[in-house]
């Protein structure tokens, strides 16, 4: 199984009037993407790892 190790973060931009948005979490987390699976099948795992707010 071939994997690609990535570092993942998200940008908290829920308030449009804030001038300084920072990536969350401060230190990027590592996530292994399987190159034999479709990316859209792996997004849910990344979202769960980051504990990102739902939109």
N, CA, C and O atoms as a GROMACS GRO file, in nm:
protein
  220
    1UNK      N    1   0.085  -0.118   0.000
    1UNK     CA    2   0.000   0.000   0.000
    1UNK      C    3   0.090   0.124   0.000
    1UNK      O    4   0.170   0.143   0.091
    2UNK      N    5   0.076   0.206  -0.100
    2UNK     CA    6   0.155   0.328  -0.110
    2UNK      C    7   0.081   0.443  -0.045
    2UNK      O    8  -0.038   0.466  -0.071
    3UNK      N    9   0.152   0.517   0.039
    3UNK     CA   10   0.091   0.631   0.106
    3UNK      C   11   0.174   0.756   0.083
    3UNK      O   12   0.294   0.750   0.055
    4UNK      N   13   0.108   0.868   0.096
    4UNK     CA   14   0.173   0.998   0.089
    4UNK      C   15   0.146   1.067   0.222
    4UNK      O   16   0.030   1.088   0.258
    5UNK      N   17   0.250   1.101   0.295
    5UNK     CA   18   0.234   1.167   0.424
    5UNK      C   19   0.223   1.317   0.403
    5UNK      O   20   0.310   1.379   0.342
    6UNK      N   21   0.114   1.375   0.454
    6UNK     CA   22   0.089   1.518   0.441
    6UNK      C   23   0.075   1.580   0.579
    6UNK      O   24   0.045   1.512   0.677
    7UNK      N   25   0.097   1.709   0.586
    7UNK     CA   26   0.068   1.786   0.707
    7UNK      C   27  -0.056   1.867   0.678
    7UNK      O   28  -0.065   1.934   0.575
    8UNK      N   29  -0.154   1.861   0.770
    8UNK     CA   30  -0.283   1.924   0.743
    8UNK      C   31  -0.318   2.027   0.850
    8UNK      O   32  -0.290   2.008   0.969
    9UNK      N   33  -0.382   2.136   0.806
    9UNK     CA   34  -0.434   2.242   0.890
    9UNK      C   35  -0.558   2.298   0.822
    9UNK      O   36  -0.585   2.269   0.706
   10UNK      N   37  -0.633   2.379   0.896
   10UNK     CA   38  -0.743   2.452   0.834
   10UNK      C   39  -0.738   2.596   0.880
   10UNK      O   40  -0.676   2.627   0.982
   11UNK      N   41  -0.801   2.685   0.806
   11UNK     CA   42  -0.803   2.827   0.838
   11UNK      C   43  -0.938   2.862   0.900
   11UNK      O   44  -1.042   2.847   0.836
   12UNK      N   45  -0.936   2.908   1.024
   12UNK     CA   46  -1.058   2.948   1.094
   12UNK      C   47  -1.099   3.086   1.042
   12UNK      O   48  -1.038   3.187   1.078
   13UNK      N   49  -1.201   3.089   0.959
   13UNK     CA   50  -1.244   3.215   0.898
   13UNK      C   51  -1.394   3.238   0.918
   13UNK      O   52  -1.461   3.292   0.830
   14UNK      N   53  -1.446   3.196   1.033
   14UNK     CA   54  -1.589   3.209   1.058
   14UNK      C   55  -1.632   3.355   1.080
   14UNK      O   56  -1.748   3.389   1.058
   15UNK      N   57  -1.539   3.440   1.122
   15UNK     CA   58  -1.570   3.582   1.141
   15UNK      C   59  -1.510   3.661   1.025
   15UNK      O   60  -1.388   3.676   1.018
   16UNK      N   61  -1.592   3.713   0.934
   16UNK     CA   62  -1.538   3.781   0.815
   16UNK      C   63  -1.472   3.915   0.845
   16UNK      O   64  -1.405   3.971   0.758
   17UNK      N   65  -1.488   3.969   0.965
   17UNK     CA   66  -1.432   4.100   0.998
   17UNK      C   67  -1.299   4.092   1.072
   17UNK      O   68  -1.239   4.195   1.104
   18UNK      N   69  -1.251   3.972   1.098
   18UNK     CA   70  -1.121   3.955   1.162
   18UNK      C   71  -1.013   3.967   1.054
   18UNK      O   72  -1.021   3.904   0.949
   19UNK      N   73  -0.913   4.049   1.083
   19UNK     CA   74  -0.808   4.072   0.984
   19UNK      C   75  -0.694   3.971   0.993
   19UNK      O   76  -0.615   3.958   0.900
   20UNK      N   77  -0.686   3.899   1.103
   20UNK     CA   78  -0.576   3.805   1.120
   20UNK      C   79  -0.632   3.666   1.150
   20UNK      O   80  -0.670   3.637   1.264
   21UNK      N   81  -0.635   3.582   1.050
   21UNK     CA   82  -0.676   3.443   1.066
   21UNK      C   83  -0.550   3.357   1.068
   21UNK      O   84  -0.460   3.377   0.987
   22UNK      N   85  -0.545   3.262   1.158
   22UNK     CA   86  -0.429   3.176   1.171
   22UNK      C   87  -0.470   3.031   1.146
   22UNK      O   88  -0.582   2.992   1.177
   23UNK      N   89  -0.379   2.953   1.090
   23UNK     CA   90  -0.409   2.811   1.069
   23UNK      C   91  -0.430   2.739   1.202
   23UNK      O   92  -0.363   2.769   1.301
   24UNK      N   93  -0.522   2.645   1.203
   24UNK     CA   94  -0.549   2.561   1.320
   24UNK      C   95  -0.524   2.417   1.281
   24UNK      O   96  -0.554   2.380   1.167
   25UNK      N   97  -0.473   2.336   1.366
   25UNK     CA   98  -0.400   2.368   1.488
   25UNK      C   99  -0.268   2.436   1.454
   25UNK      O  100  -0.222   2.431   1.340
   26UNK      N  101  -0.208   2.498   1.552
   26UNK     CA  102  -0.085   2.576   1.528
   26UNK      C  103   0.023   2.489   1.464
   26UNK      O  104   0.091   2.533   1.371
   27UNK      N  105   0.038   2.367   1.514
   27UNK     CA  106   0.134   2.273   1.454
   27UNK      C  107   0.056   2.179   1.364
   27UNK      O  108  -0.037   2.113   1.410
   28UNK      N  109   0.093   2.170   1.238
   28UNK     CA  110   0.018   2.082   1.147
   28UNK      C  111   0.026   1.936   1.190
   28UNK      O  112   0.129   1.890   1.239
   29UNK      N  113  -0.084   1.866   1.173
   29UNK     CA  114  -0.091   1.724   1.205
   29UNK      C  115  -0.055   1.643   1.081
   29UNK      O  116  -0.077   1.687   0.968
   30UNK      N  117   0.002   1.525   1.103
   30UNK     CA  118   0.037   1.439   0.990
   30UNK      C  119  -0.079   1.347   0.957
   30UNK      O  120  -0.147   1.296   1.046
   31UNK      N  121  -0.101   1.327   0.830
   31UNK     CA  122  -0.205   1.236   0.782
   31UNK      C  123  -0.151   1.161   0.662
   31UNK      O  124  -0.092   1.221   0.572
   32UNK      N  125  -0.170   1.030   0.660
   32UNK     CA  126  -0.124   0.948   0.549
   32UNK      C  127  -0.236   0.927   0.449
   32UNK      O  128  -0.339   0.868   0.481
   33UNK      N  129  -0.216   0.977   0.328
   33UNK     CA  130  -0.313   0.958   0.220
   33UNK      C  131  -0.275   0.832   0.143
   33UNK      O  132  -0.159   0.812   0.107
   34UNK      N  133  -0.373   0.749   0.117
   34UNK     CA  134  -0.353   0.628   0.038
   34UNK      C  135  -0.370   0.664  -0.109
   34UNK      O  136  -0.476   0.713  -0.149
   35UNK      N  137  -0.268   0.640  -0.188
   35UNK     CA  138  -0.277   0.680  -0.329
   35UNK      C  139  -0.370   0.592  -0.411
   35UNK      O  140  -0.401   0.625  -0.525
   36UNK      N  141  -0.416   0.479  -0.355
   36UNK     CA  142  -0.507   0.391  -0.426
   36UNK      C  143  -0.654   0.420  -0.395
   36UNK      O  144  -0.742   0.358  -0.454
   37UNK      N  145  -0.681   0.513  -0.304
   37UNK     CA  146  -0.818   0.554  -0.273
   37UNK      C  147  -0.842   0.693  -0.328
   37UNK      O  148  -0.750   0.774  -0.338
   38UNK      N  149  -0.966   0.721  -0.364
   38UNK     CA  150  -1.001   0.855  -0.411
   38UNK      C  151  -0.986   0.955  -0.297
   38UNK      O  152  -1.013   0.924  -0.181
   39UNK      N  153  -0.943   1.075  -0.332
   39UNK     CA  154  -0.922   1.179  -0.231
   39UNK      C  155  -1.052   1.212  -0.158
   39UNK      O  156  -1.050   1.233  -0.036
   40UNK      N  157  -1.163   1.218  -0.230
   40UNK     CA  158  -1.289   1.254  -0.164
   40UNK      C  159  -1.334   1.148  -0.064
   40UNK      O  160  -1.416   1.178   0.023
   41UNK      N  161  -1.282   1.026  -0.073
   41UNK     CA  162  -1.311   0.922   0.026
   41UNK      C  163  -1.226   0.940   0.152
   41UNK      O  164  -1.258   0.883   0.256
   42UNK      N  165  -1.119   1.017   0.144
   42UNK     CA  166  -1.028   1.035   0.256
   42UNK      C  167  -1.048   1.167   0.330
   42UNK      O  168  -0.993   1.186   0.439
   43UNK      N  169  -1.126   1.258   0.273
   43UNK     CA  170  -1.148   1.389   0.334
   43UNK      C  171  -1.214   1.377   0.471
   43UNK      O  172  -1.179   1.453   0.562
   44UNK      N  173  -1.308   1.284   0.488
   44UNK     CA  174  -1.376   1.268   0.617
   44UNK      C  175  -1.277   1.234   0.727
   44UNK      O  176  -1.291   1.282   0.840
   45UNK      N  177  -1.178   1.152   0.698
   45UNK     CA  178  -1.075   1.118   0.797
   45UNK      C  179  -0.990   1.238   0.835
   45UNK      O  180  -0.954   1.254   0.951
   46UNK      N  181  -0.958   1.321   0.738
   46UNK     CA  182  -0.881   1.443   0.765
   46UNK      C  183  -0.964   1.538   0.850
   46UNK      O  184  -0.912   1.598   0.945
   47UNK      N  185  -1.091   1.553   0.816
   47UNK     CA  186  -1.180   1.642   0.890
   47UNK      C  187  -1.192   1.596   1.036
   47UNK      O  188  -1.192   1.678   1.127
   48UNK      N  189  -1.203   1.466   1.057
   48UNK     CA  190  -1.214   1.411   1.193
   48UNK      C  191  -1.084   1.433   1.271
   48UNK      O  192  -1.088   1.467   1.389
   49UNK      N  193  -0.971   1.414   1.206
   49UNK     CA  194  -0.841   1.435   1.270
   49UNK      C  195  -0.825   1.579   1.316
   49UNK      O  196  -0.776   1.604   1.427
   50UNK      N  197  -0.865   1.675   1.233
   50UNK     CA  198  -0.849   1.816   1.265
   50UNK      C  199  -0.952   1.867   1.366
   50UNK      O  200  -0.931   1.971   1.429
   51UNK      N  201  -1.063   1.794   1.381
   51UNK     CA  202  -1.175   1.841   1.464
   51UNK      C  203  -1.219   1.979   1.417
   51UNK      O  204  -1.247   2.068   1.497
   52UNK      N  205  -1.223   1.995   1.285
   52UNK     CA  206  -1.262   2.123   1.225
   52UNK      C  207  -1.412   2.145   1.242
   52UNK      O  208  -1.490   2.049   1.243
   53UNK      N  209  -1.454   2.271   1.255
   53UNK     CA  210  -1.597   2.299   1.267
   53UNK      C  211  -1.669   2.264   1.137
   53UNK      O  212  -1.614   2.278   1.028
   54UNK      N  213  -1.791   2.218   1.150
   54UNK     CA  214  -1.871   2.182   1.032
   54UNK      C  215  -1.928   2.306   0.968
   54UNK      O  216  -1.968   2.399   1.037
   55UNK      N  217  -1.931   2.309   0.838
   55UNK     CA  218  -1.992   2.419   0.762
   55UNK      C  219  -2.078   2.361   0.656
   55UNK      O  220  -2.140   2.434   0.578
   0.00000   0.00000   0.00000
